[in-house]
Amino acid sequence: MLLKKVTQTVFLLISMGTIAQEMSFEEYNPTSTLVVPTNEVKRAKFPFVDIHSHQRDMSASALTKMLKDMDALNEGLMVNLSGGSGDRLKNMVESINANYPNRFAVFANVDFDNVGKEGWTENAVKQLEEDVKVGAKGLKIFKSLGLRYNDTEGKRLAIDDPRLDPIWAKCGELGIPVLIHAADPKSFWDSMDSDNERWLELKTHSRRKRSATDPAPWQQIIDEQHRMFKKHPNTNFINAHMGWYANDLAKLGELMNEMPNMYVGIGAVIAELGRQPKNANAFFTKYQDRILFGKDSWKPEEFPTYFRVLETEDEYFPYYKKYHAFWSMYGLGLSDEILKKVYYKNALKLLPNIDTSVFPNN
């Protein structure tokens, strides 16, 4: 009798439309009913430099495979930031030169283990000089500096540690840029609660959570980076991910004014720009000579979202990773003049000895 009454109640509620499907926040991802003009961009309007890519395999077969996708996207030059040093970097450069010397470039890396050991600084600088002589076009610093590395006494290695100064100075002397990723989004340090925009990302990627003691406060790490930039005005620094200030362009503008040797890359922060099209357009207009295109991960299917944000004035379209951004985006509608600078001119200005034959002359 009770089961009959429950069944009748369920049927009644369903007929009244009052029963909703049970689902988690992670599953809820409704299809928008908004109908607006759509201009998907599969191929960039101008050839571009991807200043922020990571590749472990740069053999002839790997380069040929990547080149097919690059041509489809209108990518003129891929910069591999994971070149390493010594023989590994040399092998990559030799493969590039033997196959597609005008389509790929490699940045060197520094191993920050054993800082404090006698001769470490001198050896690191010497290795960097050798890597550049072999063909490295820049230096990439991973976020492990500031987050993971300790010196020989077990103390966290700060980004502005004086023992590293000769490296940054040498980059300026050699005329190569330093692309640096410091810390991570500040939300990773904030409380993981309902007010945290990165809650879903932290839930699905729990190892990304940080705190003031793991390993240090966010602002401290960011300030270390800025002090280092200011200490080496003759070296050009490319701040990856817009220095994690893409969500506060007014603050980023202040930093750009303070540090004329700081450039910014847009890799992995396009969703931040796409949710503030008017503000972002104004920022790109003001700092058009110091913003560089970059993607970070090599997933050709994701590049069109970047093109659409930069090139069109489309409204309310989704990002491709909900855990990064659950909001919709809008196109900035950048002018051709600004697009050319962001896509390739600014990068070519920073990279030494690059074959520019695949890029327009104007």
C-alpha positions as CSV (number, residue, x, y, z in Angstrom):
1,M,0.0,0.0,0.0
2,L,2.9,2.4,0.9
3,L,4.8,1.5,-2.3
4,K,1.6,2.3,-4.3
5,K,1.2,5.7,-2.7
6,V,4.9,6.5,-3.3
7,T,4.6,5.5,-6.9
8,Q,1.5,7.6,-7.4
9,T,3.3,10.6,-5.8
10,V,6.3,10.2,-8.1
11,F,4.1,10.0,-11.2
12,L,2.2,13.1,-10.0
13,L,5.4,15.1,-9.4
14,I,6.8,14.1,-12.8
15,S,3.6,15.2,-14.5
16,M,3.8,18.5,-12.6
17,G,7.4,19.0,-13.8
18,T,8.7,19.3,-10.2
19,I,11.3,16.5,-10.2
20,A,14.8,17.5,-11.5
21,Q,17.6,15.2,-12.5
22,E,20.1,14.7,-9.7
23,M,23.6,15.8,-10.8
24,S,26.8,17.3,-9.4
25,F,28.1,20.7,-10.1
26,E,30.8,19.1,-12.2
27,E,28.2,17.6,-14.5
28,Y,26.0,20.6,-14.9
29,N,27.0,22.2,-18.2
30,P,23.9,23.4,-20.0
31,T,23.8,24.2,-23.7
32,S,23.1,27.9,-24.3
33,T,19.8,28.8,-26.0
34,L,21.2,32.2,-27.0
35,V,21.2,32.8,-30.8
36,V,23.9,35.3,-31.9
37,P,26.2,35.6,-34.9
38,T,28.9,33.0,-34.9
39,N,32.3,33.4,-36.5
40,E,34.6,30.5,-35.7
41,V,38.2,31.0,-36.8
42,K,40.0,27.8,-37.7
43,R,43.1,29.5,-39.1
44,A,44.8,32.7,-37.8
45,K,44.4,35.8,-39.9
46,F,48.2,36.3,-39.9
47,P,51.1,33.9,-39.5
48,F,51.9,33.6,-35.8
49,V,54.7,32.7,-33.4
50,D,53.7,30.4,-30.7
51,I,56.2,31.7,-28.1
52,H,55.0,29.1,-25.5
53,S,55.1,25.5,-26.6
54,H,56.6,22.3,-25.0
55,Q,57.9,19.4,-27.0
56,R,60.1,16.5,-25.9
57,D,60.4,14.9,-29.3
58,M,61.9,17.1,-32.1
59,S,63.0,14.3,-34.4
60,A,62.5,14.7,-38.1
61,S,59.3,12.6,-38.1
62,A,57.9,14.6,-35.1
63,L,58.7,17.9,-36.8
64,T,57.0,16.8,-40.0
65,K,53.9,15.7,-38.2
66,M,53.7,19.0,-36.2
67,L,54.3,21.0,-39.3
68,K,51.1,19.7,-41.0
69,D,49.0,21.0,-38.1
70,M,51.0,24.3,-37.9
71,D,50.4,25.0,-41.6
72,A,46.6,24.4,-41.1
73,L,46.6,26.9,-38.2
74,N,48.9,29.4,-40.0
75,E,51.6,29.0,-37.4
76,G,54.8,30.3,-38.7
77,L,57.2,29.5,-35.9
78,M,56.9,27.2,-32.9
79,V,59.2,28.0,-29.9
80,N,59.9,24.9,-27.9
81,L,60.6,26.0,-24.3
82,S,61.7,22.5,-23.2
83,G,65.1,22.4,-24.8
84,G,67.1,21.4,-21.7
85,S,70.8,22.0,-22.1
86,G,73.9,20.3,-23.3
87,D,73.6,17.3,-25.7
88,R,69.8,17.2,-25.5
89,L,69.5,20.8,-26.7
90,K,72.2,20.3,-29.3
91,N,70.4,17.3,-30.8
92,M,67.1,19.3,-31.0
93,V,68.8,22.2,-32.8
94,E,70.6,19.9,-35.2
95,S,67.3,18.2,-36.1
96,I,65.7,21.6,-36.7
97,N,68.5,22.9,-38.8
98,A,68.5,19.7,-40.9
99,N,64.8,19.7,-41.5
100,Y,62.8,23.0,-41.0
101,P,65.3,25.7,-39.8
102,N,62.8,28.5,-40.3
103,R,59.8,26.9,-38.5
104,F,61.1,25.9,-35.1
105,A,63.2,27.4,-32.3
106,V,64.4,26.1,-29.0
107,F,65.0,27.7,-25.6
108,A,67.5,26.4,-23.1
109,N,66.8,25.5,-19.5
110,V,68.8,25.8,-16.2
111,D,68.9,23.0,-13.6
112,F,68.7,24.8,-10.2
113,D,69.7,21.8,-8.1
114,N,72.8,22.4,-5.9
115,V,72.7,26.2,-5.8
116,G,75.1,27.1,-3.1
117,K,77.7,24.5,-4.2
118,E,81.0,25.9,-5.0
119,G,81.2,26.9,-8.6
120,W,77.5,26.4,-9.3
121,T,76.9,29.9,-10.6
122,E,79.9,30.0,-12.9
123,N,79.1,26.6,-14.3
124,A,75.5,27.5,-15.0
125,V,76.5,30.7,-16.8
126,K,79.1,28.8,-18.9
127,Q,76.6,26.1,-19.8
128,L,74.1,28.8,-20.9
129,E,76.8,30.5,-23.1
130,E,77.5,27.1,-24.7
131,D,73.7,26.4,-25.3
132,V,73.2,29.8,-27.0
133,K,76.3,29.2,-29.1
134,V,74.8,25.9,-30.3
135,G,71.6,27.7,-31.2
136,A,69.3,28.3,-28.2
137,K,67.2,31.4,-28.8
138,G,66.3,32.2,-25.2
139,L,66.0,30.8,-21.7
140,K,62.9,29.3,-20.2
141,I,62.5,29.3,-16.4
142,F,59.9,26.9,-15.0
143,K,57.7,27.5,-12.0
144,S,59.8,25.0,-10.0
145,L,62.0,28.0,-9.3
146,G,60.2,29.6,-6.4
147,L,58.0,26.6,-5.7
148,R,60.2,23.5,-5.5
149,Y,63.9,24.2,-5.6
150,N,65.9,24.5,-2.4
151,D,69.6,25.5,-2.1
152,T,72.3,23.2,-0.6
153,E,71.3,24.4,2.9
154,G,67.7,23.3,2.4
155,K,66.2,26.8,2.1
156,R,63.7,27.7,-0.6
157,L,65.5,29.2,-3.6
158,A,64.0,32.6,-4.2
159,I,63.6,33.9,-7.7
160,D,65.6,37.0,-6.9
161,D,68.4,35.1,-5.1
162,P,71.7,37.0,-5.7
163,R,73.4,33.8,-6.7
164,L,71.2,33.7,-9.8
165,D,71.9,37.3,-10.9
166,P,74.8,36.4,-13.2
167,I,72.4,34.2,-15.2
168,W,69.9,37.0,-15.8
169,A,72.7,39.4,-16.6
170,K,74.3,37.0,-19.1
171,C,71.0,36.7,-20.9
172,G,71.0,40.5,-21.4
173,E,74.6,40.4,-22.6
174,L,73.8,37.6,-25.1
175,G,70.7,39.4,-26.3
176,I,68.3,36.5,-25.5
177,P,64.9,36.8,-23.8
178,V,64.0,35.0,-20.6
179,L,60.5,33.5,-20.5
180,I,59.5,32.8,-16.9
181,H,56.6,31.1,-15.3
182,A,56.4,32.2,-11.6
183,A,53.9,30.7,-9.1
184,D,50.4,29.9,-10.3
185,P,47.0,31.6,-10.2
186,K,46.5,33.3,-6.8
187,S,43.3,31.3,-6.3
188,F,45.4,28.2,-5.7
189,W,46.6,29.9,-2.5
190,D,43.1,31.1,-1.5
191,S,40.6,29.1,0.7
192,M,39.0,26.3,-1.2
193,D,35.4,27.3,-0.6
194,S,32.4,28.5,-2.5
195,D,34.0,31.9,-3.2
196,N,37.0,30.4,-5.0
197,E,36.6,30.6,-8.8
198,R,39.1,27.8,-9.2
199,W,37.2,25.4,-6.8
200,L,36.4,23.0,-9.6
201,E,40.0,22.9,-10.8
202,L,41.3,22.4,-7.3
203,K,38.8,19.6,-6.7
204,T,39.8,17.8,-9.9
205,H,43.5,18.6,-9.6
206,S,44.1,18.6,-5.9
207,R,47.9,18.8,-6.2
208,R,47.6,22.4,-7.4
209,K,46.5,23.6,-4.0
210,R,49.0,25.9,-2.3
211,S,49.2,27.8,1.0
212,A,51.3,30.5,2.7
213,T,53.6,27.7,3.9
214,D,53.5,25.5,0.8
215,P,55.9,26.7,-0.1
216,A,55.5,30.5,0.5
217,P,52.8,33.2,0.1
218,W,51.7,33.9,-3.5
219,Q,52.5,37.6,-3.3
220,Q,56.0,36.9,-1.9
221,I,56.9,34.7,-4.9
222,I,55.4,37.3,-7.4
223,D,57.3,40.1,-5.7
224,E,60.6,38.2,-6.0
225,Q,60.1,37.9,-9.7
226,H,59.4,41.7,-10.1
227,R,62.4,42.6,-8.0
228,M,64.5,40.5,-10.3
229,F,63.1,42.1,-13.4
230,K,63.9,45.6,-12.0
231,K,67.4,44.6,-11.0
232,H,68.2,43.6,-14.6
233,P,66.8,46.3,-16.9
234,N,69.1,45.3,-19.8
235,T,67.5,41.8,-20.0
236,N,64.1,41.3,-21.6
237,F,61.7,39.1,-19.6
238,I,58.6,37.5,-21.1
239,N,56.2,37.0,-18.2
240,A,54.2,33.8,-18.9
241,H,50.5,33.7,-18.4
242,M,50.5,37.5,-18.2
243,G,52.1,37.2,-14.8
244,W,48.8,35.9,-13.4
245,Y,47.3,39.4,-13.6
246,A,45.1,38.8,-16.6
247,N,42.2,39.1,-14.2
248,D,43.4,42.5,-13.0
249,L,44.6,44.4,-16.1
250,A,44.8,47.7,-14.2
251,K,47.4,46.2,-11.9
252,L,49.2,44.6,-14.8
253,G,49.3,47.9,-16.5
254,E,50.9,49.5,-13.5
255,L,53.6,46.7,-13.5
256,M,54.1,47.2,-17.2
257,N,54.8,50.9,-16.6
258,E,57.2,50.1,-13.8
259,M,59.1,47.5,-15.8
260,P,59.6,48.5,-19.4
261,N,61.7,45.3,-19.9
262,M,58.7,43.1,-19.1
263,Y,56.7,41.5,-21.9
264,V,53.7,39.2,-21.3
265,G,52.5,36.1,-23.0
266,I,48.8,35.1,-23.2
267,G,49.2,31.4,-22.9
268,A,46.5,29.7,-20.8
269,V,44.8,33.0,-19.8
270,I,42.7,33.6,-22.9
271,A,39.5,32.8,-20.8
272,E,40.4,35.7,-18.5
273,L,40.7,38.1,-21.4
274,G,37.5,36.8,-23.1
275,R,35.3,37.7,-20.2
276,Q,36.3,41.4,-20.3
277,P,36.4,42.3,-24.0
278,K,36.3,46.1,-23.7
279,N,38.8,46.2,-20.9
280,A,41.1,43.7,-22.6
281,N,40.9,45.5,-25.9
282,A,41.9,48.8,-24.2
283,F,44.9,46.9,-22.6
284,F,46.0,45.4,-25.9
285,T,45.7,48.8,-27.5
286,K,47.9,50.5,-24.9
287,Y,50.5,47.7,-24.6
288,Q,50.3,46.4,-28.1
289,D,54.1,46.3,-28.5
290,R,54.7,44.1,-25.5
291,I,52.1,41.3,-25.7
292,L,53.0,37.9,-27.3
293,F,50.9,35.0,-28.6
294,G,51.4,31.7,-26.9
295,K,49.3,28.6,-26.2
296,D,51.4,26.6,-23.6
297,S,50.1,23.1,-24.5
298,W,50.3,21.7,-28.0
299,K,46.7,20.8,-28.8
300,P,45.9,22.1,-32.3
301,E,42.2,21.8,-31.7
302,E,42.3,24.4,-29.0
303,F,44.0,27.2,-30.9
304,P,40.8,28.3,-32.7
305,T,39.4,29.6,-29.4
306,Y,42.4,31.9,-29.1
307,F,41.9,33.2,-32.7
308,R,38.2,33.8,-32.1
309,V,38.8,35.8,-28.9
310,L,41.5,37.9,-30.5
311,E,40.0,38.4,-34.0
312,T,36.2,38.4,-33.8
313,E,33.5,40.3,-31.9
314,D,31.5,37.2,-31.2
315,E,29.5,37.1,-28.1
316,Y,29.0,34.5,-25.4
317,F,30.9,31.4,-26.5
318,P,32.5,28.8,-24.3
319,Y,36.0,28.0,-23.3
320,Y,37.2,24.5,-23.9
321,K,38.0,23.5,-20.3
322,K,35.2,24.0,-17.8
323,Y,37.4,23.5,-14.8
324,H,39.5,26.5,-16.0
325,A,36.6,28.7,-16.8
326,F,32.9,27.9,-16.4
327,W,31.9,31.3,-17.9
328,S,31.4,32.3,-21.5
329,M,33.7,34.6,-23.5
330,Y,33.5,37.5,-26.0
331,G,35.7,38.5,-28.8
332,L,38.1,41.5,-28.5
333,G,37.9,42.4,-32.2
334,L,41.5,43.6,-32.3
335,S,42.7,45.6,-35.3
336,D,45.0,44.1,-37.9
337,E,47.8,46.3,-36.7
338,I,47.6,45.0,-33.2
339,L,47.0,41.4,-34.3
340,K,50.2,41.5,-36.4
341,K,52.2,42.6,-33.4
342,V,50.7,40.1,-31.0
343,Y,50.9,37.2,-33.5
344,Y,54.4,37.7,-34.7
345,K,56.1,41.1,-34.7
346,N,56.7,41.4,-31.0
347,A,58.2,37.9,-30.8
348,L,60.5,38.4,-33.8
349,K,61.7,41.6,-32.2
350,L,62.9,39.6,-29.1
351,L,64.2,36.5,-30.7
352,P,67.8,36.6,-32.0
353,N,68.8,35.4,-35.5
354,I,65.4,34.2,-36.6
355,D,64.6,33.4,-40.3
356,T,61.6,35.6,-40.9
357,S,60.9,34.5,-44.5
358,V,57.5,32.9,-43.5
359,F,56.2,36.2,-42.1
360,P,54.9,39.3,-43.9
361,N,57.4,42.2,-44.3
362,N,54.9,44.8,-43.0
